[in-house]
Amino acid sequence: MKTILVTGGAGFIGSAFVRELVLRQPETNFVVLDRLTYAGNLNNLLAVSDEPNYHFVRGDIADEAVVQQTLATYEVDIVVNFAAESHVDRSILAPGAFIQTDVVGVYALLEASLAAGIERFVQVSTDEVYGDVAEGYSTEDDAFLPNSPYSASKAGGELLVRAYHVTHGLDCVITRGSNTYGPYQYPEKLLPFFTTEAMDGRPLPLYGDGLQVRDWLHVEDHVRGIQTVMERGASGEAYNITAEQLHTNREVTQLILRTLGRPADLIRHVPDREGHDRRYAMDGRKLHDLGWRPQHVFAGDGCAATVRWYAENEWWWRPLKSGEFKQYYQEQYAARLAAAKPPGS
């Protein structure tokens, strides 16, 4: 049996990848390596926890000894690296954790993978490495212009992956996904955050004028794109995974409120985030050439179905919005909400 190591597999996108493939590929072993930080959640993996081809190891990708032991114990063939600190707001408050995981962790994982002689290394990255895209669409050959500690750390990790491919011949591929949404997303990101806050009748802190543009990619489409690159991508290449469905944060917020039947006066325009990129947009033709296309329409049922999932699964998210989350919320939004402006002001 082939064995795939999924690092960060208890997180949002990683767990979706595991849930999808464990059930569809019973002939393949899947080993999840996750440190279970605040955003790692074993409840994300309940659907496959009893499957014989699923295995879990708690550990940090920056701990090379743990990675080496895991690779050897399970005779891993492919590494898919989802493990990352990924929230831009948190990277502004505490960037050190991002450098440790997204750069040092990638280095340790690459070293262990090289020593173990794995067949392929898949690095899961982000559209944010391209920085703000005022017009047009980023292609895979465009320069990196990251503007937040998060995007800079992801760019650094990518560059290490490229270096290990060129210098050591390690078979590596890279995916750059756009703004991903769906069930099981930790409720600090816009869609689950605003959905759960609106359910409780709390104000929604919308940054600036709310006209920042993102490409909204459903997590199921994202993981199919990663699988496509893992199986058919050319060694040493990067691939954009984009839904090509651009919406402003204001449009998304209004759609959430309409789906829940909540009033627009919950919106509060708060002082913008430092270094906030205005627009991300990528060209997806390179991945299209491998046969992948997105299946979900955000403004169709994609967003609405996701909002309904959070509305119907309070058991999953409500315990998360306590303790650590409350401290983060206070640091990030208390002063901004005190300076907030209601809609139309």
C-alpha positions in Angstrom: 0.0 0.0 0.0 1.2 3.5 -0.8 1.4 5.8 2.2 0.7 9.6 2.2 1.8 11.8 5.1 -0.6 14.7 5.5 1.0 17.3 7.8 -1.5 19.8 9.3 -4.2 17.2 8.5 -6.4 18.2 11.5 -6.8 21.8 10.2 -9.4 23.1 7.8 -8.1 22.3 4.3 -5.9 19.4 5.5 -8.8 17.6 7.2 -11.0 18.1 4.1 -8.2 16.4 2.0 -8.1 13.5 4.5 -11.8 13.0 4.7 -12.1 13.0 1.0 -9.3 10.6 0.1 -9.4 8.2 3.1 -12.9 7.1 2.0 -12.3 7.1 -1.7 -8.8 5.4 -1.6 -9.0 2.5 0.9 -6.0 1.0 -0.8 -3.8 4.0 0.4 -2.7 4.6 3.9 -3.1 8.2 5.2 -1.0 9.4 8.2 -1.9 12.7 9.7 0.8 14.6 11.6 -0.5 17.6 13.5 0.6 19.6 16.5 -3.1 20.4 17.4 -2.6 24.1 17.9 -5.7 26.2 18.4 -6.8 25.6 14.8 -6.1 21.9 14.7 -9.2 19.9 15.7 -9.6 16.1 15.8 -13.4 16.7 15.5 -12.6 17.6 11.9 -11.6 13.9 11.4 -14.4 12.1 13.2 -15.8 10.9 9.8 -12.7 8.8 9.2 -11.3 8.2 12.7 -12.3 4.5 12.6 -11.1 3.8 9.1 -8.2 1.2 8.9 -6.2 3.3 6.4 -6.2 6.4 8.7 -3.5 7.0 11.3 -2.8 10.0 13.6 0.5 11.2 15.0 0.6 14.3 17.2 3.8 16.2 16.5 5.4 19.4 15.1 6.8 19.6 11.6 9.6 21.7 13.0 10.7 18.7 15.1 12.9 16.9 12.6 13.3 13.8 14.9 9.5 13.4 15.0 9.2 13.8 11.3 12.0 11.3 10.6 10.4 8.7 13.0 7.0 9.1 11.4 8.4 8.8 7.8 10.3 5.6 8.8 7.6 4.0 10.9 4.9 4.3 8.3 7.2 4.0 5.3 5.8 7.2 3.8 5.9 7.6 0.0 4.4 11.1 -0.4 4.3 14.1 1.9 1.6 16.7 1.5 2.3 19.7 3.7 -0.7 21.6 4.8 0.8 22.5 8.2 1.0 26.3 8.6 0.1 29.3 10.7 -2.4 30.9 8.3 -4.3 33.9 9.7 -3.0 37.3 8.5 -4.4 39.1 11.6 -2.5 36.8 13.9 0.7 37.2 11.9 0.6 41.0 12.6 0.1 40.4 16.3 2.6 37.6 16.7 4.7 36.9 13.6 7.3 34.6 15.2 5.0 31.6 15.2 4.5 32.0 11.4 8.3 32.0 10.8 8.7 29.0 13.0 6.1 26.9 11.3 5.9 28.2 7.7 9.7 28.5 7.2 11.7 26.6 9.8 9.0 23.8 9.8 9.2 23.5 6.0 13.0 23.3 6.2 12.8 20.5 8.8 10.2 18.6 6.8 12.3 18.9 3.6 15.4 17.7 5.3 13.6 14.6 6.7 11.9 13.9 3.4 15.2 14.1 1.5 16.9 11.7 3.9 14.0 9.3 3.7 13.9 9.3 -0.1 10.2 10.1 -0.5 8.7 10.0 -4.0 7.1 13.4 -4.0 6.7 16.5 -1.7 3.6 18.6 -2.1 3.7 22.1 -0.6 0.3 23.8 -0.1 0.7 27.6 -0.4 -1.5 30.6 -1.1 -2.4 33.3 -3.6 -1.2 35.8 -1.0 2.5 35.3 -2.0 1.8 37.4 -5.1 0.7 40.4 -3.0 -1.8 42.9 -4.0 -3.0 42.6 -7.7 -4.6 45.8 -8.7 -5.7 44.5 -12.1 -5.4 41.4 -14.2 -4.5 37.9 -12.9 -1.3 36.5 -11.3 0.4 33.6 -13.2 2.7 31.1 -11.7 5.8 32.9 -13.1 5.0 36.2 -11.5 7.3 37.6 -8.8 6.5 37.3 -5.1 5.5 40.5 -3.5 4.1 39.5 0.0 2.8 42.3 2.2 2.1 40.5 5.5 4.2 38.4 7.8 1.9 35.5 6.9 2.3 35.8 3.2 6.1 36.4 3.6 6.5 33.3 5.6 4.6 31.2 3.0 6.8 32.7 0.3 9.8 31.7 2.3 8.6 28.2 2.6 8.0 28.0 -1.1 11.5 29.2 -1.9 12.9 26.5 0.3 10.9 23.9 -1.6 12.1 25.2 -4.9 15.7 25.1 -3.6 15.5 21.5 -2.5 14.1 20.5 -5.9 16.9 22.3 -7.8 19.8 21.6 -5.5 18.9 18.1 -4.3 16.6 16.8 -7.0 13.7 16.3 -4.6 10.5 15.7 -6.5 8.4 18.7 -5.4 5.2 20.4 -6.6 3.6 23.5 -5.2 -0.1 24.6 -5.1 -1.2 28.2 -4.5 -4.9 28.2 -3.4 -7.2 31.2 -3.4 -9.4 32.3 -0.5 -10.9 29.0 0.7 -14.3 28.5 2.5 -16.4 25.6 3.6 -17.3 23.5 6.7 -14.9 23.0 9.6 -13.1 26.3 9.1 -11.8 27.8 12.4 -14.1 30.7 13.2 -11.5 33.5 13.0 -11.8 33.6 9.2 -14.4 35.9 7.6 -17.2 33.6 6.6 -17.4 31.4 9.7 -16.6 34.4 12.0 -19.3 36.7 10.6 -21.8 33.8 10.4 -21.4 32.8 14.0 -21.3 36.4 15.2 -24.4 37.2 13.3 -26.2 34.1 14.7 -25.6 35.6 18.2 -26.6 39.1 17.1 -23.2 40.5 17.6 -21.6 43.3 15.4 -19.6 42.3 12.4 -16.3 44.2 12.2 -15.8 44.8 8.5 -12.4 46.2 7.6 -12.4 49.7 6.0 -14.9 50.1 3.2 -15.3 46.3 2.7 -14.4 46.5 -0.9 -11.3 44.2 -0.7 -11.6 41.6 -3.4 -11.0 37.9 -2.9 -11.5 34.8 -5.1 -13.7 32.4 -3.2 -12.8 28.8 -3.6 -14.7 25.9 -1.9 -12.6 23.6 0.2 -13.8 20.6 -1.8 -12.6 22.1 -5.0 -9.4 23.1 -3.4 -8.5 19.6 -2.2 -9.4 18.1 -5.6 -7.0 20.6 -7.1 -4.3 19.6 -4.7 -4.9 15.9 -5.5 -4.7 16.7 -9.2 -1.3 18.4 -8.7 -0.1 15.6 -6.4 -0.9 13.0 -9.0 -0.3 14.7 -12.3 1.7 17.9 -11.7 5.1 18.2 -13.3 8.0 18.0 -10.9 9.4 21.4 -9.8 6.2 23.3 -11.0 3.7 25.5 -9.1 0.0 25.6 -9.9 -2.6 28.2 -9.1 -5.9 26.8 -7.7 -8.5 29.4 -8.4 -12.3 29.4 -8.6 -12.2 32.7 -10.6 -15.2 33.9 -8.5 -14.3 37.4 -7.3 -16.3 39.0 -4.6 -15.8 41.9 -2.2 -15.8 41.4 1.6 -18.9 43.6 1.7 -20.8 41.4 -0.8 -19.9 38.3 1.2 -21.0 39.9 4.4 -24.4 40.9 2.9 -24.9 37.4 1.5 -24.2 35.9 5.0 -26.8 38.2 6.5 -29.4 37.5 3.9 -28.9 33.7 4.3 -29.4 34.0 8.0 -32.2 36.5 7.8 -30.3 39.0 10.0 -30.3 42.8 9.6 -27.6 44.8 7.7 -27.2 47.1 10.7 -25.0 44.4 12.3 -22.2 45.6 10.0 -19.7 47.9 11.6 -17.0 49.5 9.4 -13.9 49.4 11.5 -10.3 50.8 10.9 -8.6 48.7 8.3 -6.0 46.0 8.9 -2.4 47.1 8.6 -1.0 46.4 5.1 -4.3 45.0 3.9 -4.0 43.8 0.3 -6.9 45.2 -1.8 -7.2 42.4 -4.4 -6.1 38.9 -5.1 -6.8 37.2 -8.4 -5.0 34.3 -10.2 -4.9 32.8 -13.6 -5.9 29.1 -13.4 -5.2 27.9 -16.9 -2.1 25.8 -16.0 -4.2 23.6 -13.6 -7.0 23.5 -16.1 -4.6 21.8 -18.5 -4.4 19.0 -16.0 -8.2 18.5 -16.2 -9.3 20.3 -13.0 -12.2 22.7 -12.9 -14.1 24.1 -9.8 -17.5 22.6 -9.2 -19.0 25.0 -6.6 -20.4 28.5 -7.3 -19.9 30.8 -4.3 -22.8 33.1 -5.1 -25.0 30.2 -5.9 -25.3 27.6 -3.2 -21.6 27.6 -2.1 -21.8 30.4 0.4 -25.4 29.7 1.5 -24.8 26.0 2.1 -21.7 26.8 4.1 -23.6 29.3 6.2 -26.3 26.8 6.8 -23.6 24.2 7.9 -22.4 26.5 10.7 -26.0 27.3 11.7 -26.7 23.5 12.0 -23.4 22.6 13.7 -23.1 24.7 16.8 -21.7 21.7 18.6 -18.5 22.0 16.4 -17.8 25.8 16.6 -19.3 27.1 19.8 -16.7 25.5 22.1 -14.0 27.0 19.9 -15.1 30.5 20.5 -14.0 30.6 24.2 -10.8 30.9 26.1 -8.0 31.6 23.5 -10.4 32.9 20.9 -11.9 35.4 23.3 -8.4 36.8 24.1 -7.6 37.0 20.4 -11.0 38.8 19.7 -10.3 41.3 22.4 -6.8 42.1 21.0 -7.9 42.3 17.4 -11.3 43.9 17.5 -12.1 45.7 20.8 -10.4 49.0 19.9 -11.6 48.8 16.3 -15.2 48.3 17.3 -15.0 51.2 19.7 -14.1 53.3 16.6 -16.6 51.6 14.4 -19.0 53.3 11.9 -22.5 51.8 11.1 -23.5 51.1 7.5 -24.1 54.2 5.4 -22.2 56.6 7.7 
